[in-house]
Amino acid sequence: MISLVEGRDAPKDPNEIALTILLSALTFIFLLVIITLKPYGIYAGVGFSITALIALLVCLIPTTIAACSAPSASRAWTACSNATCSP
């Protein structure tokens, strides 16, 4: 039974494609922000260690993935598309 589910080649539905695009864009933005923090820190006289920047990136990306793929997030987006905007 497990091999049937694992071997399935079903096309992705539009929500999966949109989530993949969103997560890819957010990951790119986070990488860009983390990369630019080091030069801004040097300019401002604040020392950011590479370890701290990597730790920040490691903490940001999984929380973003969890927030985007949580069932309550999709319910909140659906509720906010209504006029009341109450989750």
PyMOL Python script that loads the backbone (N, CA, C, O; Angstrom):
from pymol import cmd

cmd.read_pdbstr("""\
ATOM      1  N   MET A   1       0.826  -1.197   0.000  1.00  0.00           N
ATOM      2  CA  MET A   1       0.000   0.000   0.000  1.00  0.00           C
ATOM      3  C   MET A   1       0.869   1.259   0.000  1.00  0.00           C
ATOM      4  O   MET A   1       0.572   2.230  -0.696  1.00  0.00           O
ATOM      5  N   ILE A   2       1.942   1.228   0.788  1.00  0.00           N
ATOM      6  CA  ILE A   2       2.818   2.399   0.848  1.00  0.00           C
ATOM      7  C   ILE A   2       3.513   2.617  -0.490  1.00  0.00           C
ATOM      8  O   ILE A   2       3.677   3.757  -0.925  1.00  0.00           O
ATOM      9  N   SER A   3       3.919   1.546  -1.139  1.00  0.00           N
ATOM     10  CA  SER A   3       4.595   1.698  -2.426  1.00  0.00           C
ATOM     11  C   SER A   3       3.668   2.288  -3.480  1.00  0.00           C
ATOM     12  O   SER A   3       4.133   2.974  -4.391  1.00  0.00           O
ATOM     13  N   LEU A   4       2.367   2.036  -3.376  1.00  0.00           N
ATOM     14  CA  LEU A   4       1.419   2.645  -4.310  1.00  0.00           C
ATOM     15  C   LEU A   4       1.359   4.153  -4.133  1.00  0.00           C
ATOM     16  O   LEU A   4       1.302   4.896  -5.113  1.00  0.00           O
ATOM     17  N   VAL A   5       1.372   4.606  -2.882  1.00  0.00           N
ATOM     18  CA  VAL A   5       1.299   6.046  -2.612  1.00  0.00           C
ATOM     19  C   VAL A   5       2.608   6.732  -2.985  1.00  0.00           C
ATOM     20  O   VAL A   5       2.595   7.827  -3.548  1.00  0.00           O
ATOM     21  N   GLU A   6       3.743   6.095  -2.675  1.00  0.00           N
ATOM     22  CA  GLU A   6       5.030   6.698  -2.987  1.00  0.00           C
ATOM     23  C   GLU A   6       5.310   6.737  -4.482  1.00  0.00           C
ATOM     24  O   GLU A   6       5.969   7.662  -4.957  1.00  0.00           O
ATOM     25  N   GLY A   7       4.831   5.771  -5.221  1.00  0.00           N
ATOM     26  CA  GLY A   7       5.105   5.711  -6.639  1.00  0.00           C
ATOM     27  C   GLY A   7       4.137   6.488  -7.500  1.00  0.00           C
ATOM     28  O   GLY A   7       4.234   6.441  -8.727  1.00  0.00           O
ATOM     29  N   ARG A   8       3.238   7.179  -6.914  1.00  0.00           N
ATOM     30  CA  ARG A   8       2.201   7.908  -7.638  1.00  0.00           C
ATOM     31  C   ARG A   8       2.799   9.145  -8.317  1.00  0.00           C
ATOM     32  O   ARG A   8       3.579   9.875  -7.705  1.00  0.00           O
ATOM     33  N   ASP A   9       2.441   9.373  -9.556  1.00  0.00           N
ATOM     34  CA  ASP A   9       2.920  10.533 -10.309  1.00  0.00           C
ATOM     35  C   ASP A   9       1.749  11.435 -10.656  1.00  0.00           C
ATOM     36  O   ASP A   9       1.392  11.566 -11.827  1.00  0.00           O
ATOM     37  N   ALA A  10       1.159  12.047  -9.668  1.00  0.00           N
ATOM     38  CA  ALA A  10       0.028  12.938  -9.895  1.00  0.00           C
ATOM     39  C   ALA A  10       0.552  14.358 -10.110  1.00  0.00           C
ATOM     40  O   ALA A  10       1.530  14.760  -9.479  1.00  0.00           O
ATOM     41  N   PRO A  11      -0.081  15.101 -10.979  1.00  0.00           N
ATOM     42  CA  PRO A  11       0.342  16.493 -11.156  1.00  0.00           C
ATOM     43  C   PRO A  11       0.012  17.325  -9.913  1.00  0.00           C
ATOM     44  O   PRO A  11      -0.947  17.047  -9.193  1.00  0.00           O
ATOM     45  N   LYS A  12       0.829  18.344  -9.685  1.00  0.00           N
ATOM     46  CA  LYS A  12       0.574  19.219  -8.534  1.00  0.00           C
ATOM     47  C   LYS A  12      -0.657  20.080  -8.808  1.00  0.00           C
ATOM     48  O   LYS A  12      -0.900  20.505  -9.938  1.00  0.00           O
ATOM     49  N   ASP A  13      -1.418  20.324  -7.759  1.00  0.00           N
ATOM     50  CA  ASP A  13      -2.565  21.201  -7.951  1.00  0.00           C
ATOM     51  C   ASP A  13      -2.098  22.654  -7.825  1.00  0.00           C
ATOM     52  O   ASP A  13      -0.983  22.889  -7.359  1.00  0.00           O
ATOM     53  N   PRO A  14      -2.906  23.626  -8.221  1.00  0.00           N
ATOM     54  CA  PRO A  14      -2.478  25.025  -8.220  1.00  0.00           C
ATOM     55  C   PRO A  14      -2.043  25.542  -6.849  1.00  0.00           C
ATOM     56  O   PRO A  14      -1.160  26.396  -6.769  1.00  0.00           O
ATOM     57  N   ASN A  15      -2.650  25.038  -5.765  1.00  0.00           N
ATOM     58  CA  ASN A  15      -2.241  25.497  -4.441  1.00  0.00           C
ATOM     59  C   ASN A  15      -0.833  25.042  -4.096  1.00  0.00           C
ATOM     60  O   ASN A  15      -0.079  25.795  -3.480  1.00  0.00           O
ATOM     61  N   GLU A  16      -0.464  23.829  -4.478  1.00  0.00           N
ATOM     62  CA  GLU A  16       0.893  23.343  -4.232  1.00  0.00           C
ATOM     63  C   GLU A  16       1.909  24.139  -5.037  1.00  0.00           C
ATOM     64  O   GLU A  16       2.996  24.443  -4.544  1.00  0.00           O
ATOM     65  N   ILE A  17       1.566  24.470  -6.251  1.00  0.00           N
ATOM     66  CA  ILE A  17       2.464  25.272  -7.095  1.00  0.00           C
ATOM     67  C   ILE A  17       2.630  26.668  -6.502  1.00  0.00           C
ATOM     68  O   ILE A  17       3.742  27.194  -6.449  1.00  0.00           O
ATOM     69  N   ALA A  18       1.525  27.270  -6.057  1.00  0.00           N
ATOM     70  CA  ALA A  18       1.598  28.609  -5.469  1.00  0.00           C
ATOM     71  C   ALA A  18       2.416  28.598  -4.182  1.00  0.00           C
ATOM     72  O   ALA A  18       3.190  29.522  -3.936  1.00  0.00           O
ATOM     73  N   LEU A  19       2.254  27.572  -3.365  1.00  0.00           N
ATOM     74  CA  LEU A  19       3.019  27.474  -2.126  1.00  0.00           C
ATOM     75  C   LEU A  19       4.502  27.297  -2.412  1.00  0.00           C
ATOM     76  O   LEU A  19       5.340  27.872  -1.719  1.00  0.00           O
ATOM     77  N   THR A  20       4.831  26.510  -3.421  1.00  0.00           N
ATOM     78  CA  THR A  20       6.228  26.332  -3.804  1.00  0.00           C
ATOM     79  C   THR A  20       6.845  27.644  -4.263  1.00  0.00           C
ATOM     80  O   THR A  20       7.977  27.963  -3.896  1.00  0.00           O
ATOM     81  N   ILE A  21       6.112  28.399  -5.058  1.00  0.00           N
ATOM     82  CA  ILE A  21       6.606  29.692  -5.534  1.00  0.00           C
ATOM     83  C   ILE A  21       6.767  30.667  -4.371  1.00  0.00           C
ATOM     84  O   ILE A  21       7.768  31.380  -4.298  1.00  0.00           O
ATOM     85  N   LEU A  22       5.800  30.705  -3.470  1.00  0.00           N
ATOM     86  CA  LEU A  22       5.874  31.598  -2.314  1.00  0.00           C
ATOM     87  C   LEU A  22       7.062  31.268  -1.425  1.00  0.00           C
ATOM     88  O   LEU A  22       7.801  32.163  -1.015  1.00  0.00           O
ATOM     89  N   LEU A  23       7.247  29.993  -1.129  1.00  0.00           N
ATOM     90  CA  LEU A  23       8.363  29.596  -0.269  1.00  0.00           C
ATOM     91  C   LEU A  23       9.701  29.853  -0.941  1.00  0.00           C
ATOM     92  O   LEU A  23      10.662  30.229  -0.270  1.00  0.00           O
ATOM     93  N   SER A  24       9.784  29.661  -2.237  1.00  0.00           N
ATOM     94  CA  SER A  24      11.024  29.957  -2.955  1.00  0.00           C
ATOM     95  C   SER A  24      11.329  31.446  -2.924  1.00  0.00           C
ATOM     96  O   SER A  24      12.477  31.844  -2.725  1.00  0.00           O
ATOM     97  N   ALA A  25      10.317  32.263  -3.119  1.00  0.00           N
ATOM     98  CA  ALA A  25      10.513  33.717  -3.084  1.00  0.00           C
ATOM     99  C   ALA A  25      10.923  34.187  -1.691  1.00  0.00           C
ATOM    100  O   ALA A  25      11.830  35.009  -1.554  1.00  0.00           O
ATOM    101  N   LEU A  26      10.259  33.668  -0.659  1.00  0.00           N
ATOM    102  CA  LEU A  26      10.614  34.073   0.702  1.00  0.00           C
ATOM    103  C   LEU A  26      12.023  33.607   1.079  1.00  0.00           C
ATOM    104  O   LEU A  26      12.751  34.327   1.763  1.00  0.00           O
ATOM    105  N   THR A  27      12.407  32.420   0.642  1.00  0.00           N
ATOM    106  CA  THR A  27      13.761  31.940   0.904  1.00  0.00           C
ATOM    107  C   THR A  27      14.786  32.836   0.224  1.00  0.00           C
ATOM    108  O   THR A  27      15.815  33.164   0.815  1.00  0.00           O
ATOM    109  N   PHE A  28      14.511  33.232  -1.010  1.00  0.00           N
ATOM    110  CA  PHE A  28      15.416  34.140  -1.719  1.00  0.00           C
ATOM    111  C   PHE A  28      15.513  35.487  -1.007  1.00  0.00           C
ATOM    112  O   PHE A  28      16.606  36.039  -0.873  1.00  0.00           O
ATOM    113  N   ILE A  29      14.386  36.017  -0.551  1.00  0.00           N
ATOM    114  CA  ILE A  29      14.384  37.295   0.165  1.00  0.00           C
ATOM    115  C   ILE A  29      15.171  37.180   1.468  1.00  0.00           C
ATOM    116  O   ILE A  29      15.954  38.070   1.802  1.00  0.00           O
ATOM    117  N   PHE A  30      14.965  36.083   2.208  1.00  0.00           N
ATOM    118  CA  PHE A  30      15.718  35.891   3.451  1.00  0.00           C
ATOM    119  C   PHE A  30      17.213  35.803   3.184  1.00  0.00           C
ATOM    120  O   PHE A  30      18.007  36.385   3.923  1.00  0.00           O
ATOM    121  N   LEU A  31      17.607  35.081   2.137  1.00  0.00           N
ATOM    122  CA  LEU A  31      19.023  35.003   1.795  1.00  0.00           C
ATOM    123  C   LEU A  31      19.586  36.376   1.453  1.00  0.00           C
ATOM    124  O   LEU A  31      20.689  36.724   1.876  1.00  0.00           O
ATOM    125  N   LEU A  32      18.837  37.144   0.698  1.00  0.00           N
ATOM    126  CA  LEU A  32      19.276  38.485   0.329  1.00  0.00           C
ATOM    127  C   LEU A  32      19.437  39.381   1.558  1.00  0.00           C
ATOM    128  O   LEU A  32      20.408  40.129   1.661  1.00  0.00           O
ATOM    129  N   VAL A  33      18.488  39.302   2.483  1.00  0.00           N
ATOM    130  CA  VAL A  33      18.554  40.113   3.703  1.00  0.00           C
ATOM    131  C   VAL A  33      19.742  39.696   4.562  1.00  0.00           C
ATOM    132  O   VAL A  33      20.466  40.548   5.077  1.00  0.00           O
ATOM    133  N   ILE A  34      19.942  38.402   4.718  1.00  0.00           N
ATOM    134  CA  ILE A  34      21.049  37.918   5.543  1.00  0.00           C
ATOM    135  C   ILE A  34      22.389  38.313   4.931  1.00  0.00           C
ATOM    136  O   ILE A  34      23.314  38.690   5.651  1.00  0.00           O
ATOM    137  N   ILE A  35      22.496  38.227   3.615  1.00  0.00           N
ATOM    138  CA  ILE A  35      23.743  38.598   2.945  1.00  0.00           C
ATOM    139  C   ILE A  35      24.020  40.086   3.093  1.00  0.00           C
ATOM    140  O   ILE A  35      25.175  40.481   3.252  1.00  0.00           O
ATOM    141  N   THR A  36      22.982  40.922   3.045  1.00  0.00           N
ATOM    142  CA  THR A  36      23.203  42.367   3.140  1.00  0.00           C
ATOM    143  C   THR A  36      23.352  42.860   4.579  1.00  0.00           C
ATOM    144  O   THR A  36      23.779  43.995   4.791  1.00  0.00           O
ATOM    145  N   LEU A  37      23.011  42.034   5.571  1.00  0.00           N
ATOM    146  CA  LEU A  37      23.192  42.456   6.958  1.00  0.00           C
ATOM    147  C   LEU A  37      24.663  42.658   7.313  1.00  0.00           C
ATOM    148  O   LEU A  37      25.001  43.578   8.058  1.00  0.00           O
ATOM    149  N   LYS A  38      25.529  41.812   6.791  1.00  0.00           N
ATOM    150  CA  LYS A  38      26.960  41.911   7.098  1.00  0.00           C
ATOM    151  C   LYS A  38      27.542  43.259   6.645  1.00  0.00           C
ATOM    152  O   LYS A  38      28.188  43.924   7.455  1.00  0.00           O
ATOM    153  N   PRO A  39      27.344  43.696   5.385  1.00  0.00           N
ATOM    154  CA  PRO A  39      27.875  45.016   4.990  1.00  0.00           C
ATOM    155  C   PRO A  39      27.231  46.179   5.756  1.00  0.00           C
ATOM    156  O   PRO A  39      27.915  47.145   6.095  1.00  0.00           O
ATOM    157  N   TYR A  40      25.934  46.096   6.030  1.00  0.00           N
ATOM    158  CA  TYR A  40      25.299  47.153   6.808  1.00  0.00           C
ATOM    159  C   TYR A  40      25.855  47.192   8.228  1.00  0.00           C
ATOM    160  O   TYR A  40      26.011  48.269   8.804  1.00  0.00           O
ATOM    161  N   GLY A  41      26.147  46.046   8.785  1.00  0.00           N
ATOM    162  CA  GLY A  41      26.745  45.993  10.116  1.00  0.00           C
ATOM    163  C   GLY A  41      28.129  46.607  10.137  1.00  0.00           C
ATOM    164  O   GLY A  41      28.485  47.317  11.078  1.00  0.00           O
ATOM    165  N   ILE A  42      28.911  46.339   9.104  1.00  0.00           N
ATOM    166  CA  ILE A  42      30.245  46.941   9.012  1.00  0.00           C
ATOM    167  C   ILE A  42      30.132  48.452   8.890  1.00  0.00           C
ATOM    168  O   ILE A  42      30.881  49.184   9.536  1.00  0.00           O
ATOM    169  N   TYR A  43      29.206  48.922   8.071  1.00  0.00           N
ATOM    170  CA  TYR A  43      29.005  50.359   7.899  1.00  0.00           C
ATOM    171  C   TYR A  43      28.558  51.026   9.201  1.00  0.00           C
ATOM    172  O   TYR A  43      29.003  52.129   9.520  1.00  0.00           O
ATOM    173  N   ALA A  44      27.682  50.360   9.949  1.00  0.00           N
ATOM    174  CA  ALA A  44      27.156  50.932  11.188  1.00  0.00           C
ATOM    175  C   ALA A  44      28.076  50.709  12.382  1.00  0.00           C
ATOM    176  O   ALA A  44      27.826  51.240  13.464  1.00  0.00           O
ATOM    177  N   GLY A  45      29.131  49.931  12.196  1.00  0.00           N
ATOM    178  CA  GLY A  45      30.044  49.670  13.289  1.00  0.00           C
ATOM    179  C   GLY A  45      29.583  48.566  14.220  1.00  0.00           C
ATOM    180  O   GLY A  45      30.077  48.450  15.342  1.00  0.00           O
ATOM    181  N   VAL A  46      28.641  47.755  13.764  1.00  0.00           N
ATOM    182  CA  VAL A  46      28.133  46.631  14.557  1.00  0.00           C
ATOM    183  C   VAL A  46      28.690  45.355  13.945  1.00  0.00           C
ATOM    184  O   VAL A  46      28.619  45.155  12.732  1.00  0.00           O
ATOM    185  N   GLY A  47      29.239  44.500  14.783  1.00  0.00           N
ATOM    186  CA  GLY A  47      29.833  43.266  14.277  1.00  0.00           C
ATOM    187  C   GLY A  47      28.859  42.106  14.314  1.00  0.00           C
ATOM    188  O   GLY A  47      28.503  41.625  15.390  1.00  0.00           O
ATOM    189  N   PHE A  48      28.427  41.653  13.149  1.00  0.00           N
ATOM    190  CA  PHE A  48      27.607  40.445  13.050  1.00  0.00           C
ATOM    191  C   PHE A  48      28.534  39.295  12.700  1.00  0.00           C
ATOM    192  O   PHE A  48      29.235  39.347  11.690  1.00  0.00           O
ATOM    193  N   SER A  49      28.545  38.265  13.520  1.00  0.00           N
ATOM    194  CA  SER A  49      29.354  37.094  13.175  1.00  0.00           C
ATOM    195  C   SER A  49      28.609  36.261  12.135  1.00  0.00           C
ATOM    196  O   SER A  49      27.382  36.299  12.039  1.00  0.00           O
ATOM    197  N   ILE A  50      29.381  35.517  11.370  1.00  0.00           N
ATOM    198  CA  ILE A  50      28.783  34.640  10.364  1.00  0.00           C
ATOM    199  C   ILE A  50      27.893  33.603  11.046  1.00  0.00           C
ATOM    200  O   ILE A  50      26.854  33.215  10.511  1.00  0.00           O
ATOM    201  N   THR A  51      28.311  33.160  12.231  1.00  0.00           N
ATOM    202  CA  THR A  51      27.528  32.173  12.974  1.00  0.00           C
ATOM    203  C   THR A  51      26.148  32.726  13.329  1.00  0.00           C
ATOM    204  O   THR A  51      25.147  32.019  13.211  1.00  0.00           O
ATOM    205  N   ALA A  52      26.091  33.980  13.760  1.00  0.00           N
ATOM    206  CA  ALA A  52      24.812  34.593  14.119  1.00  0.00           C
ATOM    207  C   ALA A  52      23.921  34.766  12.888  1.00  0.00           C
ATOM    208  O   ALA A  52      22.708  34.573  12.975  1.00  0.00           O
ATOM    209  N   LEU A  53      24.498  35.121  11.762  1.00  0.00           N
ATOM    210  CA  LEU A  53      23.710  35.295  10.541  1.00  0.00           C
ATOM    211  C   LEU A  53      23.159  33.952  10.043  1.00  0.00           C
ATOM    212  O   LEU A  53      22.011  33.877   9.603  1.00  0.00           O
ATOM    213  N   ILE A  54      23.965  32.910  10.111  1.00  0.00           N
ATOM    214  CA  ILE A  54      23.493  31.587   9.697  1.00  0.00           C
ATOM    215  C   ILE A  54      22.410  31.099  10.651  1.00  0.00           C
ATOM    216  O   ILE A  54      21.420  30.506  10.222  1.00  0.00           O
ATOM    217  N   ALA A  55      22.599  31.352  11.955  1.00  0.00           N
ATOM    218  CA  ALA A  55      21.574  30.948  12.924  1.00  0.00           C
ATOM    219  C   ALA A  55      20.262  31.683  12.665  1.00  0.00           C
ATOM    220  O   ALA A  55      19.191  31.089  12.789  1.00  0.00           O
ATOM    221  N   LEU A  56      20.329  32.958  12.309  1.00  0.00           N
ATOM    222  CA  LEU A  56      19.127  33.718  11.980  1.00  0.00           C
ATOM    223  C   LEU A  56      18.423  33.121  10.771  1.00  0.00           C
ATOM    224  O   LEU A  56      17.199  32.988  10.764  1.00  0.00           O
ATOM    225  N   LEU A  57      19.182  32.767   9.763  1.00  0.00           N
ATOM    226  CA  LEU A  57      18.603  32.169   8.567  1.00  0.00           C
ATOM    227  C   LEU A  57      17.987  30.806   8.875  1.00  0.00           C
ATOM    228  O   LEU A  57      16.899  30.492   8.391  1.00  0.00           O
ATOM    229  N   VAL A  58      18.669  30.007   9.669  1.00  0.00           N
ATOM    230  CA  VAL A  58      18.164  28.687  10.017  1.00  0.00           C
ATOM    231  C   VAL A  58      16.886  28.791  10.842  1.00  0.00           C
ATOM    232  O   VAL A  58      16.022  27.919  10.756  1.00  0.00           O
ATOM    233  N   CYS A  59      16.761  29.843  11.636  1.00  0.00           N
ATOM    234  CA  CYS A  59      15.545  30.026  12.433  1.00  0.00           C
ATOM    235  C   CYS A  59      14.396  30.589  11.600  1.00  0.00           C
ATOM    236  O   CYS A  59      13.242  30.236  11.845  1.00  0.00           O
ATOM    237  N   LEU A  60      14.670  31.442  10.639  1.00  0.00           N
ATOM    238  CA  LEU A  60      13.611  32.092   9.864  1.00  0.00           C
ATOM    239  C   LEU A  60      12.941  31.164   8.854  1.00  0.00           C
ATOM    240  O   LEU A  60      11.715  31.158   8.740  1.00  0.00           O
ATOM    241  N   ILE A  61      13.714  30.396   8.136  1.00  0.00           N
ATOM    242  CA  ILE A  61      13.148  29.610   7.038  1.00  0.00           C
ATOM    243  C   ILE A  61      12.165  28.540   7.521  1.00  0.00           C
ATOM    244  O   ILE A  61      11.075  28.445   6.957  1.00  0.00           O
ATOM    245  N   PRO A  62      12.491  27.728   8.534  1.00  0.00           N
ATOM    246  CA  PRO A  62      11.503  26.711   8.949  1.00  0.00           C
ATOM    247  C   PRO A  62      10.218  27.300   9.517  1.00  0.00           C
ATOM    248  O   PRO A  62       9.143  26.733   9.324  1.00  0.00           O
ATOM    249  N   THR A  63      10.313  28.431  10.216  1.00  0.00           N
ATOM    250  CA  THR A  63       9.098  29.029  10.751  1.00  0.00           C
ATOM    251  C   THR A  63       8.219  29.561   9.629  1.00  0.00           C
ATOM    252  O   THR A  63       6.992  29.516   9.728  1.00  0.00           O
ATOM    253  N   THR A  64       8.823  30.057   8.579  1.00  0.00           N
ATOM    254  CA  THR A  64       8.049  30.534   7.431  1.00  0.00           C
ATOM    255  C   THR A  64       7.362  29.372   6.730  1.00  0.00           C
ATOM    256  O   THR A  64       6.197  29.480   6.347  1.00  0.00           O
ATOM    257  N   ILE A  65       8.074  28.261   6.558  1.00  0.00           N
ATOM    258  CA  ILE A  65       7.481  27.096   5.917  1.00  0.00           C
ATOM    259  C   ILE A  65       6.316  26.574   6.751  1.00  0.00           C
ATOM    260  O   ILE A  65       5.263  26.235   6.212  1.00  0.00           O
ATOM    261  N   ALA A  66       6.506  26.511   8.057  1.00  0.00           N
ATOM    262  CA  ALA A  66       5.435  26.020   8.931  1.00  0.00           C
ATOM    263  C   ALA A  66       4.229  26.946   8.908  1.00  0.00           C
ATOM    264  O   ALA A  66       3.089  26.481   8.915  1.00  0.00           O
ATOM    265  N   ALA A  67       4.469  28.250   8.880  1.00  0.00           N
ATOM    266  CA  ALA A  67       3.357  29.200   8.874  1.00  0.00           C
ATOM    267  C   ALA A  67       2.586  29.143   7.565  1.00  0.00           C
ATOM    268  O   ALA A  67       1.362  29.274   7.563  1.00  0.00           O
ATOM    269  N   CYS A  68       3.278  28.950   6.461  1.00  0.00           N
ATOM    270  CA  CYS A  68       2.598  28.913   5.165  1.00  0.00           C
ATOM    271  C   CYS A  68       1.852  27.617   4.930  1.00  0.00           C
ATOM    272  O   CYS A  68       0.845  27.599   4.221  1.00  0.00           O
ATOM    273  N   SER A  69       2.330  26.536   5.512  1.00  0.00           N
ATOM    274  CA  SER A  69       1.697  25.255   5.231  1.00  0.00           C
ATOM    275  C   SER A  69       0.746  24.794   6.334  1.00  0.00           C
ATOM    276  O   SER A  69       0.187  23.700   6.247  1.00  0.00           O
ATOM    277  N   ALA A  70       0.557  25.604   7.358  1.00  0.00           N
ATOM    278  CA  ALA A  70      -0.337  25.229   8.449  1.00  0.00           C
ATOM    279  C   ALA A  70      -1.799  25.309   7.981  1.00  0.00           C
ATOM    280  O   ALA A  70      -2.151  26.209   7.219  1.00  0.00           O
ATOM    281  N   PRO A  71      -2.636  24.393   8.422  1.00  0.00           N
ATOM    282  CA  PRO A  71      -4.055  24.447   8.020  1.00  0.00           C
ATOM    283  C   PRO A  71      -4.761  25.697   8.530  1.00  0.00           C
ATOM    284  O   PRO A  71      -5.660  26.210   7.863  1.00  0.00           O
ATOM    285  N   SER A  72      -4.373  26.190   9.691  1.00  0.00           N
ATOM    286  CA  SER A  72      -5.027  27.384  10.208  1.00  0.00           C
ATOM    287  C   SER A  72      -4.699  28.607   9.361  1.00  0.00           C
ATOM    288  O   SER A  72      -5.503  29.535   9.278  1.00  0.00           O
ATOM    289  N   ALA A  73      -3.526  28.619   8.731  1.00  0.00           N
ATOM    290  CA  ALA A  73      -3.174  29.749   7.866  1.00  0.00           C
ATOM    291  C   ALA A  73      -4.082  29.801   6.647  1.00  0.00           C
ATOM    292  O   ALA A  73      -4.508  30.879   6.234  1.00  0.00           O
ATOM    293  N   SER A  74      -4.379  28.640   6.071  1.00  0.00           N
ATOM    294  CA  SER A  74      -5.254  28.647   4.903  1.00  0.00           C
ATOM    295  C   SER A  74      -6.671  29.050   5.291  1.00  0.00           C
ATOM    296  O   SER A  74      -7.360  29.715   4.518  1.00  0.00           O
ATOM    297  N   ARG A  75      -7.119  28.645   6.505  1.00  0.00           N
ATOM    298  CA  ARG A  75      -8.443  29.070   6.953  1.00  0.00           C
ATOM    299  C   ARG A  75      -8.464  30.573   7.183  1.00  0.00           C
ATOM    300  O   ARG A  75      -9.464  31.228   6.887  1.00  0.00           O
ATOM    301  N   ALA A  76      -7.374  31.131   7.707  1.00  0.00           N
ATOM    302  CA  ALA A  76      -7.328  32.568   7.951  1.00  0.00           C
ATOM    303  C   ALA A  76      -7.371  33.337   6.633  1.00  0.00           C
ATOM    304  O   ALA A  76      -8.041  34.365   6.534  1.00  0.00           O
ATOM    305  N   TRP A  77      -6.648  32.835   5.608  1.00  0.00           N
ATOM    306  CA  TRP A  77      -6.684  33.515   4.313  1.00  0.00           C
ATOM    307  C   TRP A  77      -8.072  33.434   3.699  1.00  0.00           C
ATOM    308  O   TRP A  77      -8.543  34.395   3.090  1.00  0.00           O
ATOM    309  N   THR A  78      -8.716  32.306   3.856  1.00  0.00           N
ATOM    310  CA  THR A  78     -10.063  32.163   3.323  1.00  0.00           C
ATOM    311  C   THR A  78     -11.028  33.088   4.046  1.00  0.00           C
ATOM    312  O   THR A  78     -11.887  33.705   3.417  1.00  0.00           O
ATOM    313  N   ALA A  79     -10.892  33.189   5.377  1.00  0.00           N
ATOM    314  CA  ALA A  79     -11.766  34.066   6.134  1.00  0.00           C
ATOM    315  C   ALA A  79     -11.522  35.517   5.806  1.00  0.00           C
ATOM    316  O   ALA A  79     -12.464  36.310   5.790  1.00  0.00           O
ATOM    317  N   CYS A  80     -10.272  35.891   5.542  1.00  0.00           N
ATOM    318  CA  CYS A  80      -9.962  37.288   5.239  1.00  0.00           C
ATOM    319  C   CYS A  80     -10.397  37.680   3.833  1.00  0.00           C
ATOM    320  O   CYS A  80     -10.470  38.867   3.515  1.00  0.00           O
ATOM    321  N   SER A  81     -10.683  36.702   2.996  1.00  0.00           N
ATOM    322  CA  SER A  81     -11.188  37.062   1.683  1.00  0.00           C
ATOM    323  C   SER A  81     -12.647  37.494   1.760  1.00  0.00           C
ATOM    324  O   SER A  81     -13.162  38.127   0.838  1.00  0.00           O
ATOM    325  N   ASN A  82     -13.309  37.151   2.858  1.00  0.00           N
ATOM    326  CA  ASN A  82     -14.676  37.627   3.087  1.00  0.00           C
ATOM    327  C   ASN A  82     -14.627  39.064   3.607  1.00  0.00           C
ATOM    328  O   ASN A  82     -13.555  39.573   3.934  1.00  0.00           O
ATOM    329  N   ALA A  83     -15.777  39.709   3.683  1.00  0.00           N
ATOM    330  CA  ALA A  83     -15.834  41.106   4.109  1.00  0.00           C
ATOM    331  C   ALA A  83     -15.532  41.245   5.608  1.00  0.00           C
ATOM    332  O   ALA A  83     -15.054  42.295   6.036  1.00  0.00           O
ATOM    333  N   THR A  84     -15.796  40.226   6.401  1.00  0.00           N
ATOM    334  CA  THR A  84     -15.609  40.352   7.853  1.00  0.00           C
ATOM    335  C   THR A  84     -14.159  40.214   8.278  1.00  0.00           C
ATOM    336  O   THR A  84     -13.753  40.823   9.268  1.00  0.00           O
ATOM    337  N   CYS A  85     -13.368  39.432   7.560  1.00  0.00           N
ATOM    338  CA  CYS A  85     -11.956  39.208   7.834  1.00  0.00           C
ATOM    339  C   CYS A  85     -11.725  38.697   9.244  1.00  0.00           C
ATOM    340  O   CYS A  85     -10.818  39.168   9.930  1.00  0.00           O
ATOM    341  N   SER A  86     -12.521  37.751   9.682  1.00  0.00           N
ATOM    342  CA  SER A  86     -12.328  37.166  11.002  1.00  0.00           C
ATOM    343  C   SER A  86     -11.983  35.687  10.844  1.00  0.00           C
ATOM    344  O   SER A  86     -12.717  34.940  10.196  1.00  0.00           O
ATOM    345  N   PRO A  87     -10.840  35.257  11.449  1.00  0.00           N
ATOM    346  CA  PRO A  87     -10.427  33.862  11.272  1.00  0.00           C
ATOM    347  C   PRO A  87     -11.301  32.878  12.001  1.00  0.00           C
ATOM    348  O   PRO A  87     -11.062  31.673  11.934  1.00  0.00           O
TER     349      PRO A  87
END
""", "prot")
cmd.dss("prot")
cmd.show_as("cartoon", "prot")
cmd.util.cbc("prot")
cmd.orient("prot")
